[in-house]
Amino acid sequence: MNITLRVDATPSAPALLLRPWGEADIGPLVEAFRDPALRRGANGPMESAEDLRAWLELQGRGWVTGERLAFAVLEDHPGSREGRLAGSVVIKRGISGQGPAEAGYWTAAHARGRGVAPRALEAVTRWTFETFAADGLESINLLHQVDNPASCRVAEKARYEFRQILPAQPPSFPRPGHLHVRRAGSRPDPGCEAPGVRRLRGAWGATVPAS
């Protein structure tokens, strides 16, 4: 898929480039998943090149079916090739395309605390609402376990409002969780500056509005 999103730099963090995953990402993924925190949150093994190749094939199939739209998040330094892998954002949709979508993300250890996750999540959220507006997409859910306050902060910064506490659903969701929701057309709170997202066109024919 020929889709690329770029997010402006901040005073403390580089610009970001977001695009679908590819074969060249196996090495950076192996490095990222040396982090025990990422391995604990993975739904399956993510250690060997074979594990990650299978995971990349899953991401590719998701773009074909439209059910799982996963973006690699990379640092974007002017005048250089793609920078270091900083994280991932994924949008999951049902087979019918009806009802709310669901957002998920992770951040590489070296990139945490620099505003990568909320800026990347904001960019993908905007792209998703514009791309699927004709399908009637009205909301995107974000779920995280109650013992993950960092995800709560990311959700709030990306304007996903807290709605309710959800019961545990082992084994995929072993502890109670928080449900956050972002609705189409939501605006930044007064005094808040939304991350800058450059207007680009991809194969899905959607554009991401600049701030």
Sequence and secondary structure as in RCSB ss.txt:
>XXXX:A:sequence
MNITLRVDATPSAPALLLRPWGEADIGPLVEAFRDPALRRGANGPMESAEDLRAWLELQGRGWVTGERLAFAVLE
DHPGSREGRLAGSVVIKRGISGQGPAEAGYWTAAHARGRGVAPRALEAVTRWTFETFAADGLESINLLHQVDNPA
SCRVAEKARYEFRQILPAQPPSFPRPGHLHVRRAGSRPDPGCEAPGVRRLRGAWGATVPAS
>XXXX:A:secstr
    EEE  BTTB EEEEEE  GGGHHHHHHHTTSHHHHHH SS  SSHHHHHHHHHHHHHHHHHTSEEEEEEEE
E TTSS   EEEEEEEE  TT  S EEEEEEE GGGTTTTHHHHHHHHHHHHHHHHTGGGT  EEEEEEETT HH
HHHHHHHTT EEEEEE  BTTTB S EEEEEEETT    TT     B   B TT  B    
